[in-house]
Amino acid sequence: MLEGVGGTGLTVAGIRAEETARPDRLFADPLAAAFVAAAGSPPPRATSRQAAALRLWIVARTVFLDELITAACADGVRQVVLLGAGFDTRAFRLPWPPGVRCFELDTGDVLAAKQQVLTEQGAVAGCERIVVPTDLSGDWPPALRAAGLDPVWPAIWVAEGLLVYLSPGQVDRLLDEVTSLSAPASRLGLTYRNREPGDQSAPAPALRRSVAPDDPAGWLAGCGWAAELASAREVLRAHGRQVPAARPAGRDGSRPRALLISAALDPALARPRPASRRPPARVAAHSQLAVAVRPRPAGQPAAGAAGADHPLPTLLSQTLVAFTIEFDNESEHQIPQQTSRGPAAGARGPWLVSEAMWANFLRFVPAAGVPLGEVAALASVVNLAGLQRWGYITLGPGPADRRARPPRRDWAVRTTAAGQRAQSVWQPLTAGIERRWQQRFGTGEMAALTSSLRAVASQITLDLPPYLPVARVNPADHGAWFAAGRQAGRAGDTELPALLSRVLLAFAVDVERESPLSMVVGAGLLRVLGTDPVRIVGLPGGAGLSKEASSVALGWLKRRGYAVTASGPAASRGQLARLTRRGHQAQQDHRRLVGAVEQRWRDRFGADLISELASTLRALFTHQDGQQRIAAGLVPHPDGWRAHPPYLSRTQAMVDDPAGTLPHYPMVSHRGGFPDGS
Ligand SMILES: C[S@@+](CC[C@H](N)C(=O)[O-])C[C@H]1O[C@@H](n2cnc3c(N)ncnc32)[C@H](O)[C@@H]1O
């Protein structure tokens, strides 16, 4: 059914069908026989020595690449690109973790013929499979980008049985394009054979146009890829398959006939990307969503920084929350989770939690478990019972503990299978979002921000948690974290959210030492209340809090005599709240105290450093093309709860004006996150 190079994939499918039928098979590809049957050509019979060599080669490379792809996904890679996919059925047969997108690139005729058989067979992919008809000897990257490949995230690229059908110049160009679309930690799996005159042991020998370079590792290193080579025999023997001894090497006496190549992009080797290949700073793939970065709403300035008069803690808070929302949007897209409302209501999977639970606790729980006593300080800043209830961890006497009633501090905290899946999604995410920010704002700007945050953070000698703790509205409850002392070098300490959290928490500590109000309340709900009554229903949006957090803070303000509530006139429906005289005074005192602490920080850390920190943070909120630059990362995936009612309008308001809507101090909810997490 397919002529020319397009038909070569059928020969490969035939060999995979044969292997699948063996009792000692090294993989199972049940669809392969259907492709061959549909094409009407019987699988090749291994009668000759060359046909046997071809079979050995194809079985080995299939196993080799199956393992390479599976290992990359176990390390958190979620984009798989099959170049010259042919009749490859990995999308259907490999055990995929959640959130994987598998792009299959080949010519239109091959992909159409493949689709016909898949439809007839009722085949269902185990990951998100996206076909991209294209000519790999031409300008294919735009089609792959349009199909959804995000070059900010690592990918595993596979060119299996493809390169020999491209000219040497086309192969070099293909490698350049792959490299330019690859984030650090991307992987590459290549197969390459050397043509020898008279060697017919490959599909369509007459169509072959290139051979492997003499020094494949050197060739790849030139593009920043650290490569390892393997031979088909090694791979098969490692899997217990008996294989005949190799014939002497090729005619030049040294070069192997066939290479299995795995490579990882090594930033130390990588050369700079040409500017034209850099992905655009905005997240273009999101532009079709219901929530979108859109032209500046009326009343906002076209240029300059939004929130230009925000004090330092507000800038820190809004930047941390913007990072967290981008992190959460991405992890919620990749981890199947359930929520009480929105598109995941009633779904299977653990309950939704936010970056706070990962950064403060789950990242410190190894697969083998850890005694509770060792992580007790961290457990106190998350909701441990919640993490159990929500399906991420188990807590109980360790399996090897024979004591009748071991003390609770010796109990083992262990992650559930769902918790481990979530950990594998979270693990690479902070670095991924940081890379996105470098692309969005520029590496220079991000380096300046990180370095001024580090300069301040390194002078803070408090023992603070890695991320903001579950909020306590009463400042006295933060007690233990105000103690002097410092846990040295925890995992993730140098990441952007950890630096932002550390500096923000230290600021809060200085304010709360002198204030009857916590920052959560003072910079949160108290800030948006006035002596004139306002509708309670509008408070969460105004303060950047969840409904629940807003009502906890209001209850506290009422109990302390700072605020009162009353029923509104019938026409205005619902409850109203206003500040008492005492509340009004406290509001003014709090604002003054924040200003005074910022001034003291200038004296303590140096005015230049604090000015530099504030201005690099403020720069993230400057306008570009009529929108605040930080807005692009706040756009949720279409399947995320933020893109659905009843959250949609608030999400859009946040994307329209981050500086006007993000909280001046985050209130991490005991329900798992910001702004709600439930
Ligand atoms: C030997 S097959 C291998 C298929 C698949 N990777 C596998 O191992 O089952 C080579 C594949 O590369 C595809 N191919 C070759 N040149 C191509 C080009 N210029 N553009 C797109 N696909 C191409 C062919 O259509 C064919 O499906």
The ligand as an ORCA input file, in Angstrom:
! r2SCAN-3c Opt
* xyz 0 1
  C      12.428      2.308      8.505
  S      11.013      3.299      8.872
  C      11.076      3.371     10.619
  C       9.769      3.687     11.230
  C       9.745      3.698     12.748
  N      10.651      4.651     13.306
  C      10.017      2.336     13.293
  O      11.138      2.053     13.703
  O       9.086      1.527     13.298
  C      11.482      4.939      8.376
  C      10.358      5.946      8.475
  O      10.896      7.237      8.244
  C       9.969      7.970      7.480
  N      10.671      9.007      6.717
  C      11.746      8.872      5.925
  N      12.069     10.063      5.368
  C      11.174     10.953      5.849
  C      10.979     12.345      5.649
  N      11.761     13.067      4.846
  N       9.952     12.960      6.300
  C       9.139     12.251      7.130
  N       9.283     10.934      7.349
  C      10.283     10.283      6.704
  C       9.360      6.949      6.560
  O       8.110      7.383      6.045
  C       9.252      5.746      7.464
  O       8.002      5.694      8.114
*
